[in-house]
Amino acid sequence: VGRSISSDHGQLLFYPKHAKDVVDPKLFPYNKSTSIPLPYEEVALCAKELGGILAAAAPYHLQIPHPMGDKIFKMDGINAIEVRNAKYSNLINDFALEASYHLRIPGIGGSETRDDLNSIGTTATLFSQKIKNNQDLIDAIKTGQVWPVKISDEVKLRPQSPNDAGGRSNDRSGPPRRSSHSSSNPRGAPRGGDRRDS
């Protein structure tokens, strides 16, 4: 469980130790409709107090309010950098990847589904082990056991028919099998021509 936060130093992804802390009032003390960004220092301090981590979300996407850009090199408290974002250009992603490399901070990937679900499943973060809870996620990121992966350029969903169960066909029979025996030699018939008893 995580949450996107608008700060005066760009977009952040907050992953708390405990899922309930994702809506901690210290991190969201403002009326969301006003879209007032929070001071980065306060967000970083609160994330640390809650035992969580912060990731810089597309730090080189300069069209968002208060973009992070090269400020990332002077920001303490960033535990990961989103280096592969499905919605943004290769240039934006490559700058983030360079920052991740120079800062020796793990890179993560995301599908960017804030506005719509069209890119869901196109980009992800690969973990070296099964993630059962937020603490597992935090530990994996802190130890660098994560890798951004691009899965595809677009999601191709097949149409769902009324007979499908959860998008899967109920017919499990598959295509008809080809016989390995010719019709002139049915199963069980002797092979190899005439047999003569001596």
C-alpha positions as CSV (number, residue, x, y, z in Angstrom):
1,V,0.0,0.0,0.0
2,G,1.4,3.4,-0.9
3,R,0.3,6.9,-1.7
4,S,1.3,9.7,-4.1
5,I,2.2,13.0,-2.3
6,S,2.6,16.4,-3.9
7,S,5.5,18.3,-2.3
8,D,7.2,21.6,-3.0
9,H,10.1,19.4,-4.4
10,G,8.0,17.3,-6.8
11,Q,5.9,14.2,-6.7
12,L,6.7,11.5,-4.1
13,L,5.5,8.0,-3.5
14,F,5.1,7.2,0.2
15,Y,5.2,3.5,1.4
16,P,4.4,3.3,5.1
17,K,5.5,0.4,7.4
18,H,1.8,-0.1,8.3
19,A,-0.9,0.2,5.7
20,K,-3.1,2.3,8.1
21,D,-0.5,5.0,8.0
22,V,-1.0,5.7,4.4
23,V,-3.6,8.3,5.4
24,D,-1.7,9.8,8.4
25,P,-3.1,13.3,9.1
26,K,0.4,14.7,9.3
27,L,1.0,13.9,5.7
28,F,-2.4,15.1,4.5
29,P,-3.3,18.1,6.7
30,Y,-4.6,20.2,3.8
31,N,-7.7,20.3,1.7
32,K,-6.9,18.2,-1.3
33,S,-9.1,20.4,-3.6
34,T,-6.6,23.3,-3.1
35,S,-3.7,21.1,-4.2
36,I,-1.3,22.9,-1.9
37,P,2.0,21.0,-1.9
38,L,3.6,20.0,1.4
39,P,7.1,21.1,2.3
40,Y,9.4,18.2,1.4
41,E,11.3,18.4,4.7
42,E,8.1,17.8,6.7
43,V,7.1,14.8,4.4
44,A,10.6,13.2,4.8
45,L,10.5,13.6,8.6
46,C,7.0,12.2,8.9
47,A,7.8,9.2,6.6
48,K,10.9,8.5,8.8
49,E,8.8,8.7,12.0
50,L,6.3,6.3,10.5
51,G,9.0,3.8,9.5
52,G,8.2,4.3,5.9
53,I,10.1,5.2,2.8
54,L,9.9,7.7,0.0
55,A,10.4,7.3,-3.7
56,A,10.9,10.2,-6.2
57,A,8.2,9.8,-8.8
58,A,9.4,10.8,-12.3
59,P,11.7,13.5,-10.9
60,Y,12.6,14.8,-14.4
61,H,9.0,15.3,-15.6
62,L,9.2,19.1,-15.7
63,Q,5.6,19.8,-16.7
64,I,4.2,19.0,-13.2
65,P,4.0,21.7,-10.5
66,H,7.2,22.1,-8.5
67,P,9.3,19.6,-10.5
68,M,12.1,18.0,-8.7
69,G,14.8,17.9,-11.4
70,D,18.4,18.1,-10.2
71,K,17.2,19.1,-6.7
72,I,17.1,15.3,-6.1
73,F,20.9,15.4,-5.7
74,K,20.5,17.5,-2.5
75,M,17.4,15.8,-1.0
76,D,17.9,13.6,2.0
77,G,15.4,10.8,2.7
78,I,14.8,9.5,-0.8
79,N,15.0,5.7,-0.8
80,A,14.1,5.0,-4.4
81,I,13.7,6.7,-7.8
82,E,11.0,5.9,-10.3
83,V,13.2,5.4,-13.4
84,R,10.7,3.7,-15.7
85,N,7.3,5.3,-16.0
86,A,4.9,4.1,-18.7
87,K,3.4,7.5,-19.5
88,Y,6.6,9.5,-19.8
89,S,9.2,9.8,-22.5
90,N,12.5,7.9,-22.6
91,L,14.3,11.1,-22.0
92,I,12.5,11.7,-18.7
93,N,13.0,8.1,-17.7
94,D,16.7,8.2,-18.7
95,F,17.5,11.3,-16.6
96,A,15.9,9.6,-13.6
97,L,17.9,6.4,-14.3
98,E,21.1,8.5,-14.4
99,A,20.2,10.1,-11.0
100,S,19.5,6.7,-9.6
101,Y,22.9,5.4,-10.7
102,H,24.9,8.4,-9.4
103,L,23.1,8.5,-6.1
104,R,23.3,4.7,-5.8
105,I,19.5,4.6,-5.0
106,P,17.4,1.7,-6.3
107,G,15.3,2.3,-9.4
108,I,11.6,1.3,-9.6
109,G,9.0,1.2,-12.3
110,G,5.3,2.2,-12.5
111,S,2.4,2.1,-14.9
112,E,1.2,5.6,-14.0
113,T,-2.6,4.9,-13.7
114,R,-3.5,8.1,-11.9
115,D,-5.6,9.5,-14.7
116,D,-6.7,6.3,-16.4
117,L,-6.1,2.6,-16.5
118,N,-4.8,2.3,-20.1
119,S,-1.2,1.8,-19.1
120,I,-1.8,-0.6,-16.2
121,G,0.5,-3.7,-16.5
122,T,2.9,-2.1,-19.0
123,T,5.6,-1.3,-16.5
124,A,6.3,-2.7,-13.1
125,T,8.8,-3.3,-10.4
126,L,10.4,-6.8,-10.1
127,F,11.2,-8.0,-6.6
128,S,13.7,-10.8,-5.9
129,Q,11.3,-12.4,-3.4
130,K,7.6,-12.6,-2.6
131,I,6.2,-9.4,-1.0
132,K,3.7,-10.2,1.7
133,N,3.3,-6.9,3.3
134,N,4.6,-3.3,3.4
135,Q,7.6,-4.2,5.6
136,D,8.7,-6.7,2.9
137,L,8.4,-4.0,0.3
138,I,10.4,-1.5,2.4
139,D,13.1,-4.1,3.1
140,A,13.4,-5.0,-0.6
141,I,13.8,-1.4,-1.7
142,K,16.2,-0.5,1.1
143,T,18.4,-3.5,0.2
144,G,18.2,-2.8,-3.5
145,Q,16.4,-6.1,-4.4
146,V,14.2,-4.3,-6.9
147,W,14.4,-3.8,-10.7
148,P,12.2,-1.7,-13.0
149,V,10.8,-3.7,-15.9
150,K,9.0,-2.8,-19.1
151,I,6.4,-5.4,-19.9
152,S,4.8,-4.0,-23.1
153,D,4.0,-0.7,-24.9
154,E,0.3,-1.2,-24.5
155,V,-2.2,-3.5,-22.8
156,K,-4.1,-5.7,-25.2
157,L,-7.3,-6.9,-23.6
158,R,-9.2,-9.6,-25.3
159,P,-13.0,-9.2,-25.5
160,Q,-14.8,-11.0,-22.8
161,S,-17.7,-13.3,-23.9
162,P,-20.7,-14.0,-21.7
163,N,-19.5,-17.6,-21.2
164,D,-16.2,-16.5,-19.8
165,A,-15.5,-17.0,-16.1
166,G,-13.3,-14.1,-15.1
167,G,-12.0,-13.7,-18.6
168,R,-11.2,-17.3,-19.0
169,S,-12.9,-19.8,-21.3
170,N,-14.8,-22.6,-19.6
171,D,-13.8,-24.9,-22.4
172,R,-10.6,-26.6,-21.3
173,S,-10.5,-29.3,-24.0
174,G,-8.1,-27.5,-26.2
175,P,-7.5,-28.2,-29.9
176,P,-8.2,-31.8,-31.2
177,R,-5.2,-34.1,-30.8
178,R,-3.5,-35.5,-33.9
179,S,-3.1,-39.2,-33.9
180,S,0.5,-40.4,-34.1
181,H,-0.7,-43.5,-35.9
182,S,-2.0,-43.6,-39.5
183,S,-5.5,-44.7,-40.1
184,S,-4.2,-47.8,-42.0
185,N,-2.4,-48.9,-38.9
186,P,-4.8,-48.6,-35.9
187,R,-3.6,-48.7,-32.3
188,G,-2.6,-52.2,-31.2
189,A,-2.2,-53.6,-34.7
190,P,1.1,-55.4,-35.4
191,R,3.6,-53.5,-37.4
192,G,6.3,-54.6,-39.7
193,G,4.6,-56.7,-42.4
194,D,3.8,-60.5,-42.5
195,R,4.9,-62.7,-39.6
196,R,5.7,-66.3,-40.2
197,D,6.2,-68.9,-37.7
198,S,9.2,-71.0,-38.2
